[in-house]
Amino acid sequence: MTLEKLQMKKGIIAMKWIFVLFALLAGALMPVQAGINLRLRGSLGDPVWAAAVSFGVGTLVLLGYLLAVRAPAPSLAMAGTAPVWSWTGGALGAFFVFATIVLAGKIGATSMMAWLLAGQLSAALVLDHYGLLSYQVHTVSWPRILGVVLLLAGAMLVNKY
């Protein structure tokens, strides 16, 4: 292997670790967000209002970012090429935020996150295996199944104790 190829391979590995750290940070912020929204629910008295306010603030932040970087808006023609189902992501996000607000208050941060992660990995296994929703195909293997089963067992332990 040439020095150039070795350096490129090291660069790709380093880049992958940056994404792993990014994922860890995003994951660590999930129970923080749920706790913040739970507190908002306490003030507003309703989990749907808390989720709506959370999404409203998030929308304002994203719009502020787009204005700050002067990102060009996509054309209507470009937006029209998106499949109908691809417009449902916001609704699923709203459901997720609402669910975390309800779950955080009922089962706590650790159980909530354990069951959310178990559900996420179970669905991800199917999505990857069949290449659904624009994912690349990653065939199910016994080690992947075992990982999800162990996570489910962990969720059960966290929930029990």
Backbone as numpy.savetxt, mean C-alpha at the origin, in Angstrom:
# Nx Ny Nz CAx CAy CAz Cx Cy Cz
33.41 -11.73 -15.89 32.56 -10.55 -15.89 33.45 -9.31 -15.89
33.14 -8.39 -16.76 33.95 -7.19 -16.85 33.66 -6.27 -15.67
34.58 -5.35 -15.43 34.44 -4.39 -14.33 33.17 -3.55 -14.53
32.89 -3.18 -15.76 31.71 -2.36 -16.04 30.43 -3.12 -15.70
30.34 -4.39 -16.08 29.16 -5.20 -15.78 29.02 -5.42 -14.28
30.13 -5.62 -13.59 30.10 -5.80 -12.14 29.60 -4.54 -11.44
30.06 -3.38 -11.90 29.61 -2.11 -11.32 28.12 -1.91 -11.59
27.66 -2.28 -12.80 26.25 -2.14 -13.12 25.42 -3.05 -12.22
25.88 -4.28 -12.00 25.16 -5.22 -11.15 25.09 -4.70 -9.72
26.19 -4.15 -9.21 26.19 -3.57 -7.86 25.22 -2.40 -7.78
25.16 -1.60 -8.83 24.23 -0.47 -8.88 22.78 -0.92 -8.83
22.46 -2.00 -9.55 21.10 -2.53 -9.55 20.74 -3.07 -8.17
21.68 -3.76 -7.53 21.43 -4.28 -6.18 21.23 -3.14 -5.20
22.05 -2.10 -5.30 21.90 -0.93 -4.42 20.56 -0.26 -4.66
20.14 -0.16 -5.92 18.86 0.46 -6.25 17.72 -0.35 -5.65
17.82 -1.70 -5.72 16.77 -2.55 -5.15 16.66 -2.30 -3.66
17.77 -2.16 -2.96 17.72 -1.90 -1.52 17.11 -0.55 -1.20
17.29 0.42 -2.07 16.63 1.71 -1.87 15.12 1.52 -1.90
14.62 0.70 -2.82 13.19 0.45 -2.90 12.71 -0.37 -1.69
13.53 -1.29 -1.22 13.17 -2.06 -0.02 13.05 -1.11 1.18
14.00 -0.21 1.34 13.93 0.75 2.44 12.73 1.68 2.28
12.44 2.08 1.06 11.27 2.91 0.79 9.99 2.17 1.20
9.91 0.87 0.85 8.74 0.06 1.22 8.64 -0.09 2.73
9.77 -0.28 3.41 9.75 -0.38 4.87 9.26 0.92 5.50
9.70 2.04 4.98 9.25 3.33 5.50 7.75 3.50 5.27
7.29 3.20 4.06 5.85 3.32 3.76 5.04 2.39 4.66
5.53 1.18 4.86 4.84 0.24 5.74 4.81 0.71 7.18
5.93 1.28 7.64 6.00 1.78 9.02 5.04 2.94 9.23
4.77 3.70 8.19 3.87 4.85 8.32 2.40 4.45 8.29
2.09 3.22 7.87 0.69 2.80 7.82 0.02 2.81 9.20
0.60 2.21 10.24 -0.06 2.28 11.55 -0.04 3.70 12.12
0.96 4.49 11.75 0.99 5.89 12.18 -0.21 6.63 11.58
-0.42 6.43 10.27 -1.55 7.07 9.60 -2.86 6.61 10.23
-2.99 5.32 10.50 -4.23 4.81 11.10 -4.47 5.44 12.47
-3.41 5.59 13.26 -3.55 6.22 14.57 -3.95 7.68 14.47
-3.34 8.39 13.53 -3.70 9.79 13.31 -5.18 9.90 12.90
-5.60 9.03 11.98 -6.98 9.06 11.52 -7.95 8.61 12.61
-7.51 7.69 13.48 -8.34 7.28 14.62 -8.57 8.46 15.55
-7.53 9.25 15.78 -7.66 10.44 16.62 -8.60 11.45 15.96
-8.50 11.58 14.63 -9.39 12.48 13.89 -10.84 12.00 14.02
-11.03 10.69 13.95 -12.37 10.12 14.14 -12.92 10.51 15.51
-12.07 10.46 16.53 -12.51 10.84 17.87 -13.00 12.28 17.91
-12.34 13.14 17.16 -12.74 14.55 17.13 -13.97 14.79 16.27
-14.07 14.06 15.15 -15.18 14.28 14.22 -16.39 13.40 14.53
-16.16 12.30 15.26 -17.26 11.44 15.66 -17.72 10.41 14.65
-17.06 10.33 13.50 -17.52 9.41 12.47 -16.33 8.95 11.62
-16.17 7.64 11.43 -15.02 7.16 10.65 -15.08 7.56 9.17
-16.27 7.70 8.61 -16.37 8.10 7.20 -15.94 9.55 7.04
-16.34 10.42 7.98 -15.89 11.81 7.91 -14.38 11.89 8.09
-13.85 11.10 9.00 -12.40 11.11 9.20 -11.68 10.67 7.94
-12.19 9.63 7.27 -11.57 9.16 6.03 -11.69 10.22 4.94
-12.84 10.89 4.86 -13.04 11.92 3.85 -12.08 13.09 4.07
-11.93 13.52 5.32 -11.00 14.61 5.62 -9.57 14.19 5.30
-9.22 12.95 5.66 -7.88 12.44 5.37 -7.61 12.46 3.87
-8.57 12.00 3.06 -8.41 12.01 1.61 -8.36 13.43 1.07
-9.16 14.32 1.65 -9.16 15.71 1.21 -7.81 16.37 1.43
-7.24 16.14 2.61 -5.91 16.70 2.91 -4.87 16.08 1.97
-4.96 14.77 1.76 -4.03 14.10 0.85 -4.14 14.64 -0.57
-5.34 14.90 -1.02 -5.55 15.46 -2.36 -4.93 16.84 -2.47
-5.12 17.67 -1.44 -4.52 19.01 -1.45 -3.00 18.93 -1.48
-2.42 18.00 -0.73 -0.96 17.83 -0.73 -0.47 17.43 -2.11
-1.15 16.48 -2.74 -0.74 16.05 -4.08 -0.89 17.16 -5.10
-1.98 17.90 -5.02 -2.16 19.03 -5.94 -1.09 20.09 -5.73
-0.74 20.35 -4.47 0.34 21.30 -4.17 1.66 20.85 -4.76
1.94 19.56 -4.65 3.18 19.01 -5.23 3.18 19.18 -6.75
2.06 18.81 -7.39 1.97 18.92 -8.85 2.17 20.36 -9.31
1.61 21.30 -8.56 1.81 22.71 -8.90 3.26 23.14 -8.67
3.85 22.67 -7.58 5.22 23.06 -7.25 6.23 22.58 -8.31
6.02 21.37 -8.82 6.95 20.83 -9.82 6.50 21.14 -11.24
5.36 21.83 -11.34 4.80 22.21 -12.64 4.62 21.01 -13.57
4.06 19.95 -13.01 3.82 18.74 -13.80 2.68 19.00 -14.78
2.88 18.68 -16.05 1.81 18.91 -17.02 0.66 17.93 -16.77
-0.55 18.41 -16.91 -1.73 17.56 -16.74 -1.85 16.63 -17.94
-2.27 15.40 -17.70 -2.47 14.49 -18.84 -3.64 14.97 -19.69
-3.57 14.69 -20.97 -4.66 15.09 -21.87 -5.87 14.20 -21.64
-7.01 14.69 -22.04 -8.23 13.86 -21.94 -8.11 12.61 -22.79
-7.41 12.73 -23.91 -7.21 11.56 -24.78 -6.39 10.49 -24.05
-5.35 10.93 -23.34 -4.54 9.98 -22.58 -5.38 9.34 -21.48
-6.13 10.15 -20.75 -6.96 9.64 -19.66 -8.00 8.67 -20.20
-8.49 8.92 -21.40 -9.50 8.05 -21.99 -8.99 6.68 -22.37
-7.66 6.50 -22.43 -7.11 5.19 -22.77 -7.06 4.25 -21.57
-7.27 4.79 -20.38 -7.23 3.95 -19.17 -8.47 3.06 -19.12
-8.29 1.78 -18.78 -9.47 0.91 -18.66 -10.39 1.42 -17.54
-11.66 1.16 -17.67 -12.64 1.65 -16.69 -12.27 1.21 -15.28
-11.85 -0.05 -15.11 -11.54 -0.54 -13.77 -10.38 0.21 -13.12
-9.51 0.82 -13.92 -8.35 1.50 -13.35 -8.72 2.79 -12.62
-9.95 3.24 -12.77 -10.40 4.45 -12.07 -10.93 4.13 -10.68
-10.93 2.87 -10.28 -11.50 2.49 -8.98 -10.47 2.51 -7.85
-9.22 2.79 -8.15 -8.18 2.78 -7.12 -8.46 3.73 -5.97
-8.98 4.91 -6.27 -9.30 5.87 -5.21 -10.39 5.35 -4.28
-11.39 4.66 -4.86 -12.46 4.09 -4.04 -11.89 3.00 -3.13
-10.99 2.18 -3.66 -10.37 1.15 -2.83 -9.49 1.77 -1.75
-8.80 2.85 -2.09 -8.00 3.56 -1.10 -8.87 4.14 0.00
-10.03 4.69 -0.38 -10.96 5.24 0.61 -11.46 4.14 1.53
-11.79 2.98 0.97 -12.21 1.85 1.79 -11.10 1.44 2.75
-9.87 1.40 2.25 -8.74 1.00 3.09 -8.56 1.96 4.26
-8.59 3.26 4.00 -8.43 4.24 5.07 -9.57 4.12 6.06
-10.81 3.99 5.57 -11.96 3.80 6.45 -11.78 2.54 7.31
-11.35 1.43 6.66 -11.16 0.18 7.39 -10.10 0.32 8.49
-9.00 1.01 8.20 -7.96 1.16 9.22 -8.46 2.01 10.38
-9.30 2.99 10.11 -9.85 3.81 11.19 -10.72 2.95 12.11
-11.56 2.11 11.52 -12.42 1.24 12.32 -11.59 0.19 13.05
-10.69 -0.48 12.33 -9.90 -1.57 12.92 -8.95 -1.10 14.01
-8.32 0.05 13.81 -7.35 0.55 14.80 -8.01 0.72 16.16
-9.24 1.19 16.16 -9.96 1.41 17.41 -10.49 0.12 18.03
-10.67 -0.91 17.22 -11.27 -2.16 17.72 -10.24 -3.23 18.08
-9.18 -3.36 17.29 -8.23 -4.46 17.54 -6.80 -3.99 17.79
-6.54 -2.70 17.70 -5.20 -2.18 17.96 -4.30 -2.22 16.73
-3.19 -1.50 16.83 -2.29 -1.33 15.69 -1.64 -2.64 15.26
-1.17 -3.44 16.21 -0.42 -4.64 15.84 -1.31 -5.68 15.16
-2.47 -5.97 15.76 -3.38 -6.94 15.12 -3.88 -6.41 13.79
-4.21 -5.13 13.74 -4.68 -4.53 12.50 -3.64 -4.73 11.39
-2.40 -4.37 11.69 -1.36 -4.47 10.66 -1.09 -5.92 10.28
-1.12 -6.83 11.25 -0.87 -8.24 10.95 -1.93 -8.78 9.98
-3.20 -8.49 10.26 -4.26 -8.98 9.38 -4.27 -8.27 8.04
-3.99 -6.96 8.04 -3.90 -6.25 6.76 -2.78 -6.82 5.89
-1.63 -7.05 6.50 -0.51 -7.61 5.73 -0.81 -9.02 5.25
-1.47 -9.82 6.09 -1.83 -11.17 5.67 -2.78 -11.12 4.47
-3.75 -10.23 4.53 -4.68 -10.07 3.41 -3.98 -9.56 2.16
-3.08 -8.60 2.35 -2.35 -8.03 1.22 -1.49 -9.09 0.54
-0.76 -9.86 1.33 0.11 -10.88 0.74 -0.68 -12.00 0.09
-1.80 -12.38 0.69 -2.63 -13.43 0.08 -3.14 -12.98 -1.28
-3.65 -11.76 -1.36 -4.12 -11.23 -2.64 -2.96 -11.05 -3.62
-1.83 -10.56 -3.13 -0.67 -10.33 -4.00 -0.18 -11.63 -4.62
-0.24 -12.71 -3.87 0.18 -14.02 -4.39 -0.64 -14.38 -5.62
-1.95 -14.18 -5.56 -2.84 -14.49 -6.68 -2.60 -13.51 -7.84
-2.50 -12.22 -7.52 -2.28 -11.22 -8.57 -0.98 -11.48 -9.33
0.09 -11.79 -8.59 1.37 -12.08 -9.22 1.31 -13.35 -10.06
0.70 -14.40 -9.51 0.68 -15.70 -10.20 -0.01 -15.61 -11.56
-1.11 -14.88 -11.62 -1.87 -14.78 -12.86 -1.56 -13.51 -13.66
-0.71 -12.63 -13.13 -0.38 -11.40 -13.84 -1.58 -10.48 -13.99
-2.45 -10.46 -12.99 -3.66 -9.65 -13.06 -3.35 -8.17 -12.80
-4.22 -7.31 -13.30 -4.14 -5.86 -13.05 -2.80 -5.26 -13.44
-2.22 -5.74 -14.50 -0.98 -5.23 -15.07 0.30 -5.65 -14.33
0.20 -6.57 -13.39 1.41 -7.09 -12.73 2.12 -8.06 -13.66
3.45 -8.13 -13.52 4.20 -9.15 -14.23 3.92 -10.49 -13.56
3.97 -11.57 -14.33 3.72 -12.89 -13.77 4.91 -13.33 -12.92
4.61 -13.73 -11.69 5.57 -14.34 -10.77 4.87 -15.58 -10.23
5.22 -16.72 -10.79 4.53 -17.96 -10.48 4.59 -18.28 -8.99
3.48 -18.79 -8.47 3.41 -19.20 -7.08 4.38 -20.35 -6.86
5.10 -20.30 -5.76 6.02 -21.37 -5.40 5.76 -21.77 -3.95
6.23 -22.93 -3.57 6.04 -23.37 -2.18 6.68 -22.42 -1.18
7.88 -21.89 -1.42 8.42 -20.92 -0.46 7.55 -19.67 -0.32
6.96 -19.21 -1.42 6.08 -18.04 -1.33 4.81 -18.38 -0.54
4.25 -19.54 -0.81 3.05 -19.98 -0.07 3.39 -20.12 1.40
4.53 -20.73 1.70 4.95 -20.90 3.09 5.10 -19.55 3.78
5.66 -18.58 3.08 5.80 -17.23 3.65 4.46 -16.64 4.03
3.46 -16.80 3.16 2.12 -16.27 3.46 1.48 -17.05 4.60
1.65 -18.37 4.61 1.11 -19.18 5.71 1.75 -18.78 7.03
3.06 -18.55 7.03 3.73 -18.12 8.26 3.22 -16.75 8.71
2.96 -15.88 7.74 2.42 -14.57 8.10 1.02 -14.71 8.69
0.21 -15.59 8.12 -1.12 -15.84 8.69 -1.01 -16.40 10.11
-0.05 -17.31 10.30 0.16 -17.85 11.66 0.61 -16.74 12.61
1.48 -15.87 12.13 1.90 -14.74 12.94 0.75 -13.83 13.30
-0.14 -13.58 12.33 -1.32 -12.74 12.58 -2.19 -13.36 13.65
-2.34 -14.68 13.60 -3.15 -15.37 14.62 -2.51 -15.23 16.00
-1.18 -15.37 16.06 -0.49 -15.24 17.34 -0.59 -13.82 17.89
-0.39 -12.84 17.03 -0.49 -11.44 17.45 -1.90 -11.15 17.94
-2.90 -11.66 17.23 -4.28 -11.42 17.61 -4.63 -12.09 18.94
-4.08 -13.29 19.19 -4.39 -14.02 20.42 -3.69 -13.42 21.63
-2.47 -12.95 21.47 -1.70 -12.47 22.61 -1.50 -11.00 22.49
